[in-house]
Amino acid sequence: MAQVEWMTMNEALTAQKNEPRKILFKAYTQSCPNCKWMDKHAFAKAEIAQFINTNYYPVKFDVEGKEPITYKGKNYGNKQYKKFPGAQHEFAEVMKIFEYPTLIFYDEKANVINPVSGKMGPRKLEVYITMLADDTYKSIRTGQDWADYQASFDYQLQD
């Protein structure tokens, strides 16, 4: 059964230089029930996991962790990690991540396309991962475009 092959942000950025691909960045905390729910009910679906692994570099990032990240020439860490367990990582602050989980989609050059916050089931996740993978998002300009896209979406990744 396929599983999402999570990596660190630095690994994804390095891989992107060799083989350009979008990044799906999942920001979570260890204590987040919605994050755990998404892991169990959305990311665990084999077809979704396989699609993510094929079309993205999937990154799983603990916003309260100490993983060092070098993004666009700047280093980020969690200087408060030892002093205050649960302190937010600098990269999460720069990316304006205040709700968990938050997915951030990056283009092939590591530029932010779009952040999406909150719990998502497999159907909603499928809409986002397919729309961003094939660049359909570029043609969605209004709320009505978005509503029309969702209403006519043809689900392929549900088992």
N, C-alpha and C positions, 0 to 999 in steps of 0.2 A: 504494500500500500504506500502510495506516495506521501511524503511529508515535506513541508516547507523546509528548505535547506538554509536556515538562518545564518547570517554572518555578521561581522562587526561593520560599522560604517567605514572604517579605514580599509578593511578588506574589500568592501564594495567599491570604494573610490579607486583603489588600485586596479581591481578587475575591470572597471569601467574604462580605464586608460588603454587596456589591451583589447577589450571587446566592448564597444559602446552598447549600453543597455540602460534602460531606466532603473531607478532605485525605488523600491517600496520600503519605506522606513516606518517601523512600528515602534512607537514610544509607549512604554508601559511602566508600571511599578509592581513590585513583588506583592503588595497588598491589594491590588486592584481587582475586584471581583469581575468587572466587565471585561478586563483584559484576559483573565483566565477563561471566561465564558467564550470569548471569541476564539481563543486557542482551541478549545474543545469542540465548538460547534461550527465555526467558519473556516479557520485555517486548517483544521484536521480533515476536511473533505478532500479526498484524493484528487479529484479533477481540478479543484481550485488550487491545491498545493502544486500540482504539476504545471498548471498554467502560470502560476507565479514564478516557479523555478525556471521556466522556459523564457518568460518575457521580462523578468526583473532580476535585479540583485536584491534579495530580501534581507533587510536589516532588522534585527530585534535589539532595541536599545532600552536599558533600564535607566530611567531619568534620575533615579536616586543612586545610581552606581558610580563607579570611578573610572570607567573605560575612557582612555584618552582618545580624542578625535582631532584630526587635522583636516580642516575644511577651508578651502579657498585660501590656503597659505597661513591660516591662523590656528593656533592650538587651543583646545578646550578641554577642561577637566572638571573635577568636582573638588575644589580646594577645601570645602567644609565637610567632606565625607567622614573623616576620622572624628572630628569634633561634634558634628551633628548628624547622626545617622538619619537618613530621610531627607537630607538637604538636596536641593535640586541642582543638577548638572548645568554647567555654563552653556553647553550646546542647546539644552532644552530651553533655557531663557532666551538665547539668541533666536531660536526657531519659534519662539512664542507658544510653547507647549504648556497649556495650563489645565488640560482635561485629559483623562486617560480612559481608554487608549486614544491615541492620535496617530493617524496614518499620514505620512507626508510622502508625496510622490515627487521625485526628482527626474528631470530629463536626462538625456545621454551625456550632458556636460555638467551634471550635478547642480543644475539650477532648479530651484523649487518651482514645481508646476502648481501644486495645490495641496493644502492640508485638509484633512477630514477628521473631525473629532467625534468621539462617542462610540458606543457599542453598535456593532453591525453584524447582522446575521449573514449567512452565506449568500442569500439572494442580493442583498444590498451590496455586499462586498464584490460579488460578480459584476454588477453594473459598473462599479468604479474601476476595478482592475482591467476590465476589457476596454472601457471607454478611454482610459489613459494609455493603455498599451498600444492601441492602434491609432492614436492621435485624434480620435473622434472628438475629444474634449475641445479641440481648437475651433470646431464649428458650432459649439454651444455658447451662445452669447447672451441669452436672456433667460429669465425664469421659465418662460413659456417653452423655449427650446429644450430646457432641461426636463420639464414636465412631459413634453412630447417624446423625448428620447426614452425616458423611463417607462412611459406607457406602451411604447412599441418595442421595448427591449426583448430580444429573443434569447432566453436562458439556455445555455449549452452545458454548463459545468455542474449541474445539480445531478446527484445520483439518486 
